[in-house]
């Protein structure tokens, strides 16, 4: 059996050009993954998608999935508690930190390691377009990026131990020391919501920040 000849770079480029690389949204927008335009980004599409994307590949306790929308609100609450003087644009950036997943889904960390940097490149392009759509810098300051990563890690620890079946010792190994948090935060953010509740809560918080 003869092996098929390898495609030349020009052939690969032509194949990509002829393929569909955009996602159609319920708003009617078509978001191009190779060259995403801020003009094709809509809040309702983001909230609708994130409310239906499961964290932890759906391997969580509860009657509903623990959605990326709910995770985003948890991360924003943790960042706000850690940095009470964080300005509105900073809080908005925290809330939108996983927004590209409304297009590409929530890929678990082990799989990201397997596939390498190609996923990150798509994610970065999408996040830059989302930031520009809502008046943020395409690339965030390092201090804000660090705050987001810290709050994201804290949220992962809480989700892992409360919802995903991790023992405390195992969670410490992957996500660091447990964060300080209130009973109210656990009550308000760590019981999985329905998709409609997650969507509505995400939009409500986003709009409150815009009004501020």
C-alpha positions in Angstrom: 0.0 0.0 0.0 1.5 3.4 -1.1 1.6 6.1 1.5 -0.1 9.4 0.4 2.3 12.2 -0.3 2.7 14.8 2.4 0.9 18.1 1.8 3.1 21.1 0.9 2.7 24.3 3.0 0.8 25.9 0.2 -1.6 22.9 0.0 -2.1 23.1 3.8 -2.9 26.8 3.6 -5.3 26.2 0.7 -7.1 23.5 2.7 -7.5 25.8 5.7 -8.7 28.6 3.5 -11.4 26.4 2.0 -12.5 24.9 5.3 -15.2 26.5 7.6 -13.3 28.1 10.5 -16.2 30.2 11.9 -18.8 29.4 14.5 -22.3 30.5 14.0 -23.9 32.0 17.1 -27.6 32.1 18.1 -27.4 35.9 17.6 -26.6 35.2 14.0 -23.0 36.4 14.3 -20.2 34.3 12.7 -17.1 34.3 14.7 -13.9 33.5 12.8 -11.5 31.4 14.9 -8.5 32.4 12.7 -9.3 36.1 12.7 -12.0 36.9 15.3 -13.5 40.3 15.1 -14.7 42.2 18.2 -17.7 43.2 16.2 -18.9 39.6 16.1 -18.8 39.2 19.9 -22.1 39.4 21.8 -22.7 39.2 25.5 -25.7 37.0 25.2 -23.8 34.5 23.0 -21.0 34.4 25.6 -23.4 33.9 28.6 -25.5 31.3 26.7 -22.4 29.3 25.7 -20.6 29.4 29.0 -23.7 28.4 30.9 -23.8 25.2 28.9 -20.1 24.3 29.0 -19.2 21.9 31.9 -16.2 22.3 34.1 -14.3 19.1 34.9 -15.7 17.4 31.8 -19.0 17.2 33.7 -17.5 14.9 36.4 -19.0 16.9 39.3 -21.7 16.3 41.9 -25.1 17.8 41.7 -28.3 17.8 39.6 -26.7 20.2 37.1 -23.3 20.6 35.5 -20.9 23.1 37.1 -20.7 25.5 34.3 -17.9 27.8 33.1 -20.4 30.7 33.6 -20.7 29.8 37.3 -17.0 29.2 37.6 -16.4 32.7 36.2 -18.6 34.3 38.8 -16.8 32.4 41.5 -13.4 33.5 40.3 -14.6 37.1 40.1 -15.9 36.9 43.7 -12.6 35.5 44.9 -10.6 38.2 43.1 -12.9 40.9 44.6 -12.4 39.5 48.1 -8.7 39.5 47.6 -8.4 42.9 46.0 -11.4 45.0 47.2 -10.1 48.1 45.4 -9.9 46.4 42.0 -11.5 48.8 39.5 -14.5 47.9 37.4 -12.5 47.1 34.2 -10.3 44.8 36.3 -13.4 43.0 37.6 -14.8 42.8 34.1 -11.6 41.2 32.9 -11.7 38.6 35.7 -15.3 37.8 34.8 -14.3 37.3 31.1 -11.2 35.3 31.8 -12.6 32.1 30.4 -14.9 33.7 27.8 -13.2 32.1 24.8 -14.7 28.8 26.0 -18.1 29.8 24.7 -16.6 29.1 21.3 -14.0 26.3 21.9 -15.4 24.7 25.1 -13.6 23.9 28.3 -10.6 21.7 27.5 -9.3 20.1 30.7 -5.7 20.9 31.7 -4.3 17.4 31.0 -5.6 17.5 27.4 -4.1 21.0 26.9 -0.7 19.5 27.9 -1.2 16.7 25.3 -2.0 19.0 22.3 0.5 21.8 23.1 0.4 25.4 22.0 -2.1 25.4 19.1 -5.1 25.6 21.5 -3.5 28.5 23.4 -3.0 30.5 20.2 -6.7 30.2 19.3 -7.7 31.0 22.9 -5.5 34.1 23.0 -6.9 35.5 19.7 -10.5 35.0 20.9 -9.8 36.6 24.3 -8.1 39.6 22.7 -11.2 40.2 20.5 -13.5 39.8 23.5 -11.5 42.3 25.5 -11.6 44.9 22.7 -15.3 44.4 22.3 -15.9 45.4 25.9 -13.4 48.3 26.1 -10.5 46.4 27.7 -6.9 46.1 26.7 -6.3 43.3 24.3 -3.4 42.2 26.5 -3.9 42.7 30.2 -1.3 44.1 32.6 0.8 41.5 34.3 -0.5 42.4 37.8 -4.1 41.7 36.7 -3.1 38.5 34.8 -1.5 37.3 38.0 -4.6 38.1 40.1 -6.8 36.2 37.7 -4.5 33.2 37.7 -4.4 33.2 41.5 -8.2 33.5 41.8 -8.7 30.8 39.1 -6.4 28.5 41.0 -8.4 29.1 44.3 -11.6 28.4 42.5 -10.2 25.2 41.1 -9.2 24.1 44.6 -12.8 24.7 45.9 -14.4 23.0 42.9 -12.1 20.1 43.1 -12.7 19.4 46.8 -16.4 20.3 46.9 -17.6 19.0 43.6 -15.1 16.9 41.7 -14.1 14.3 44.4 -10.5 15.4 45.1 -9.1 14.8 48.6 -7.6 17.9 50.2 -4.1 16.5 49.9 -4.5 15.8 46.2 -6.0 19.2 45.6 -3.1 20.9 47.4 -0.7 19.2 45.1 -2.3 20.5 41.9 -3.8 23.8 43.0 -1.8 24.9 46.1 -3.0 25.8 49.5 -6.8 26.2 50.1 -8.0 29.8 49.9 -9.7 31.7 52.7 -13.4 31.9 51.9 -16.7 32.5 53.7 -19.6 30.2 54.2 -21.6 32.6 52.1 -19.3 32.3 49.2 -19.5 28.5 49.3 -23.3 28.6 49.6 -23.7 31.1 46.8 -21.3 29.8 44.2 -20.6 26.1 44.8 -24.0 24.5 44.4 -24.3 23.9 40.6 -27.0 26.0 38.9 -29.3 25.2 36.0 -28.1 26.6 32.6 -30.7 29.3 32.6 -29.8 30.5 36.1 -26.1 30.5 35.3 -26.7 32.5 32.1 -28.9 35.0 33.9 -26.5 35.4 36.8 -23.6 36.0 34.4 -25.4 38.6 32.4 -26.7 40.3 35.6 -23.2 40.6 37.0 -21.7 41.8 33.7 -24.4 44.5 33.3 -23.9 45.6 36.9 -20.2 46.1 36.3 -21.0 48.1 33.1 -23.4 50.3 34.9 -20.8 51.0 37.6 
